[in-house]
Amino acid sequence: MSSSVPYPLEGTAGKRHTGSITNVIFSGDGSLIASASHDRTVRVWNAHTGQHLFLLSGHTSWVNDVAISANGQYVVSASWDKTVRVWDVHTGQMLLNLKNHTNDVTSAIFNPDGTRLLSLSWSDVLLWDVKTGQILFNLRGGHSIAFSTDGKRLITGGHKGIRVYDVQTSEEILKAFPD
């Protein structure tokens, strides 16, 4: 029985993860795949040919999450080394190494236009300006994060409930299942 996949994403020796893959994602236009791994790296692949494009390295612990901005400019990685790194998706160059979390970073996502970044650790949620690396505000942690489709609100979820915040003011505008 033949495989319907015409190419292997694992590539040849030296162009594959050496640890478990923790997350994968397509770019918004479907042209790229990014993968995060316990081997402390992110890899970027051409989604049409399977060609390995970049190895993004520098984390000192597991990489838990990876995302690609909707504008197709950036890759973000979130690691248990308590850092979030922003990379240029076209060159593989690290643009920002964000070190303000106090615990392992479990998730990172971009807002819809790619100008803001939300990162989550066990103790805090940080909203960043992608161009400057400046923290715009800090919220208490949770287990899950998301932006609204218009990018004006963000949501956090955890064992004590769901909270919705205004991205411009950091004001909590909704609390469900309050603690």
N, C-alpha and C positions, 0 to 999 in steps of 0.2 A: 504494500500500500504506500503510495507516495504522499509526501507532505504537501499541503497547499501553500506553505510558506516557501518562497523561492530562494531565500537567503537566511543564513544563521546570524542572529544578532550577537552571538558570542564571539564571532570573529576568530582570528588566529591567536596563537600563543602571545601573551603580552597585551592583548586587546580584549580582555574579559575581566569581569570581577572575580576576585579570589575569595570573597565571602558571600554570605547570603544577600540577596537583593531585597531591600526593605521597601522600596517604592519605585514605581515607573509612571511616566506621564508622557502624553503626546503634546506637542506644541499646538496652539490654536488652529494653525493652518494645516496640521497633520504632517508637516515635512520633517519634524524632528522627534526623537524619543530621548528622554533623559532617564537615567536609572541611578538610584542611590543604593549604597551597600554597607554592610558591616565591615568591609575592607577599608573604610574611611575615605572612600572616593565617590565621585559622581562621574558617569560616562554619558556622552552625548553621541547619538547615532543618527544617520540619515534614515528616515522611516521608509523611504522608497527602495533603497538599495541595500540597507543593512550595513553600510560603511561606517566604521568607527571614526568619529570626527575629533573628539576631545576627551582627554582624561583630566578631570578637575580634582586636584589633590591639595592637601594642606590641613585638613581636619586631623585631629589627634585622637578621635574616638569615632564610634559608629556614626554613619550618616543615616538619619531616620526618615528624612523627607526631602523631596525635590519638587520644584515647580518651575514652570516656564511662564513668563509674563505674556499676557494676551497681545501686547504690542510686538512680541517677537524679539525683544532686545536683550532680555535677561534670563538667567537661570538662578534660582536660589536654592541653597542647601542648608538644612537644619541638622545639628549634630549633638550628640551626647557630650561633646567637649564644651558645651555651653555657648557655642558660637553659631552665628548665621552668616553665610557668605553669599555675596552677590557676584555673579560672573557675567561677562559679555558672551552672549550666545554665539556670536560670529567669530570670535577670536579665542575663546576659552580663558581669557585673562580675568583674574580676580579683580573686581572693582572695589568691593567693600568687605571688611572682616569685622562684623558687629559682635561685640563682646560684653554686652550689658546684662545678659541673663544670669541669674544666680543658680539655676538648675539646668539639667539636661534639656535641650530644645527638641521638642517632639514634632512640631509642625511649622511650616512657613508658607504663606500664600501672598500673591500679589492682588491688588485691587484691579478692577476691570481695565483701567488705562495704564497700568504699570508704573504709576508714580508713587504708590504707597506699598508698603510691605508689612504684613502682620505676622508676628512670630509668637509661638506658644511654648512655654516651659511648664513644669509642674507647679511653679509658684507665680508666674507672671505672664502677661500678654503685652507685647510691645508693638506699637505702631511706629513705623520708620518712614522717613523721606528717602526714597531710593537714590536720588541724585546726591544728597549731602551725607547720608548716614545718620542724620539727627533723629533722636527719639522725639516723636510728637506727643505721645502719652503712654502711660503705663497703667495697666489694669490688673486685677487679680487673675490668677491662672484658672485653668479649666482643663477640659479634655478634648475640646473641639473648637475650631474657629472657622468663620466664613465671612465674606463680604456680600452685601446685597448686590444685585445685578447692576444697579446704577452707581455703586461704590459709595453711597452716602451713609450707609449704616454698616455696622459689623456686629456679629453675633458670637457669643462665647457660650459653650455648654459644658456642664460638669455635673458631678453627683449632687450638687446643691441647686441646680436649676439652669435656666437659660436666661441670658441677659443680652439686650440689644442696646447698642450705643450709637450716638451720632458721631460720625468720623470727624467733623469739623470742631466740635466742642468737647468731645469725650463724655458728654452727658449721657447717663443711663436713661433710656427712654421707654424701656419695657423690661419687666422681670416676670418670668413664668416659673412656677414651682419655687417661690421664694424660700430662702433659708431662714 
